[in-house]
Amino acid sequence: MNEPDQRRLAQCLEDGLSCREAAASLGVSAATAIRWAKRLGLTSRRSRRLRPEIRSALLSALGAGASPAQVAARFGVHTRTAAGLRDPEMIARRREESRERLIAALSGGAALREAAALAEISLSTAGRWAREAGLPPAPARRRERREDEARALAAMEAGMSGREAAATFDLSESAIARLAKRARLSPERLARRRRLFAALATGLSCRKAAAQVGLPVATAIRWARRRGDEASG
């Protein structure tokens, strides 16, 4: 994010926008806006919890007939915060939207802290909602994701397309794009694999096929063994 965008981000947050809304205004991802806000020491007003005494004063002012705009100006909060206090259904909707963003982020493989930031909720709330949703603890999710990525990487190495791997192993496009940058999926390496298997299909031994393709014998044996395991699986 360049310096003008950093200034625009700071102004958006100062105006009371959330990191997600600021990101949309700047044309960047929410994760980028959150990361830069932390790096610059910025805080979204909407991410600050209202102290009980402030909440009580806001409710009293609203109950006395003040408009949300008047209350927002008096107490230094966003107009939508004041309007939300007057409309409990709005608070409930925002809470449900935050919960949905959290569950979607966690299901997509995000860490709890990152998902909490995307949902604009506290870490403790994120943990409680994750447990209520029946999601496994973070270490288990990370382990399952690594296993899925390893299987997807092997499948892509064997010729499966990235789109098919994403659908088969329930991985995001960003995860597939990250896997595609691995050295194991370089065009040169994949071409050597194809030549090796073609040589083996003619009846050559791994040693002779490796010499023909220009591979170490150990690599040829490992690739052949892995392919045999995939075929038998």
Steps between C-alpha positions, in 0.01 A plus 500: 500500500656831391515817711190671350296186564632488855378856554163413350476195727575713805235753395240228440559355845494845658166564328362195676513238225590143584812343350277301265319814380829687466639210296204517262552875462870452422451201273711262709417187698376524858804302615733756338320791667510327839869415462593857407281648773689291757835589345416872514353480849151595378176386658155500348251683717255221441745250644505679836260360754271749670567533869192419711467860622516633142242247382271600788538869417430433132184308583385776736553766234317294238220436746471873562426555132842587356563380146778250426695776321476729802602223739789397273633856488464545876678179601746464212363175355387407153141580406438133422611406850245735651232383255580140587441565869159642417426204273583168674412312180783681321743385769373144463546515121854634532581234757375227267694647208817502711436140603455395136824675397685330785372150417571551128856617574569211740351247259726642229806427713563839664658509846271603786670837547478582128136388482415712804656805335306438178176464697591808710445324831719424800716189511306360796168546317646331193610203710160467662313520169736246344433257786125558475516427126672169575818595316810307608776682691748702293782241511263231371377729221856584400596132501198406287573786260863394462388144427250620239764723340749212489244278325409780260866562422554132422189494281606812310846352456333195345309718252186621677410861422493765770124543462441128543733489801317790665165324458630156597685604814279798596780755476477870422630655178774676699616167647513344154688801363752466783546130428547569130813703581669198660811368328330160475257648247753677281448427126852357469451257786158388377644444151775281647239298689309438179816394318597271788163325508502468121842333522384268778193409293731361230638252751821675602623465858497805729878523469496502117196727482664745743816506287295561185306789657795644691370439853665357811407134539362563849265768362378270224432221750318738733279638221421152372418377849280801572313450173448134584360594840261750341385242246441237768323755721 
